[in-house]
Amino acid sequence: MPTVHLKNGDSVQVDIDYLEDYLHENKDKIEPIQVKRRGQLRDRVALENLCVTFSNK
């Protein structure tokens, strides 16, 4: 389930089916945060080749 961080310091897990409605209803209470990536970004060419490989199957 996605986690929404609120400005009062609480974290709320919201079911994916209700996420859009929850975000619209509580947009003033939500604290935008940036999560650090765990790994390196993948090479764009490698991703394009990967997609081509899957589409040929």
C-alpha positions in Angstrom: 0.0 0.0 0.0 1.2 3.5 -0.7 2.2 5.6 2.3 1.2 9.3 2.5 3.2 11.6 4.8 1.2 14.3 6.5 2.4 17.7 7.7 1.6 16.8 11.4 4.2 14.1 11.2 1.9 11.1 10.8 2.1 8.5 8.0 -1.0 6.9 6.6 -1.2 3.9 4.4 -4.0 4.2 1.8 -5.4 1.4 -0.3 -4.5 1.9 -4.0 -8.2 2.0 -5.0 -8.9 5.0 -2.8 -5.5 6.8 -3.2 -6.7 9.4 -5.8 -9.7 10.4 -3.8 -7.6 10.6 -0.6 -5.0 12.8 -2.2 -7.6 15.2 -3.5 -9.5 15.4 -0.2 -6.3 15.9 1.9 -4.1 17.9 -0.4 -3.6 20.7 2.2 -2.5 18.2 4.9 0.1 16.2 2.8 3.8 16.9 3.2 5.7 16.4 -0.1 8.9 14.6 0.5 11.7 13.3 -1.8 12.9 9.8 -1.4 16.5 9.0 -2.2 17.0 6.4 -4.9 18.5 3.2 -3.7 20.5 2.5 -6.8 21.9 4.1 -10.0 19.6 5.1 -12.8 19.6 2.6 -15.6 21.1 3.5 -19.0 18.3 4.7 -21.4 19.8 2.7 -24.3 19.8 -0.5 -22.1 16.2 0.0 -21.2 15.2 0.5 -24.9 17.1 -2.7 -25.8 15.3 -4.5 -23.0 11.9 -3.3 -24.3 12.8 -4.4 -27.8 13.8 -7.8 -26.5 10.5 -8.3 -24.7 8.4 -7.1 -27.7 10.1 -9.6 -30.0 8.9 -12.6 -27.9 
